[in-house]
Amino acid sequence: MPQDATNTIDNGWENGELGREEKHVRRSTESREQSLDGALELQLISIRLQKELIEQLKFIGEYRGVGYQPLIRDILCRWTRTEMFVIAEEMKKELQAKEATAAARKRA
């Protein structure tokens, strides 16, 4: 297949010309969903959120072109990565302070 034809097909999927009609949609089987969850190491949880927050997340998700649940997962992943970095920096400073205190005691 020529490269131009491949780009046209790829663009069709990306811009929604292909695959977004209801005739192309079908429910995944339970075993496929479990397999995907296992491969992505996903675990089902339950969380209570304010209705207004859910509506805002749905709006943002629709605007960004994703479902609100994947959006929440992305938000949590971003926050967690950042928070882990912040905690690591705090722990590093605490360790440096303890080491400095111990060194000062040795000199005294």
Secondary structure, 3 states (H helix, E strand, C coil): CCHHHHHHHHHHHHHCCCCCCHHHCCCCCHHHHHHHHHHCCCCCCCCCCCHHHHHHHHHHHHHHCCCHHHHHHHHHHHHHHHHHHHHHHHHHHHHHHHHHHHHHHHHC
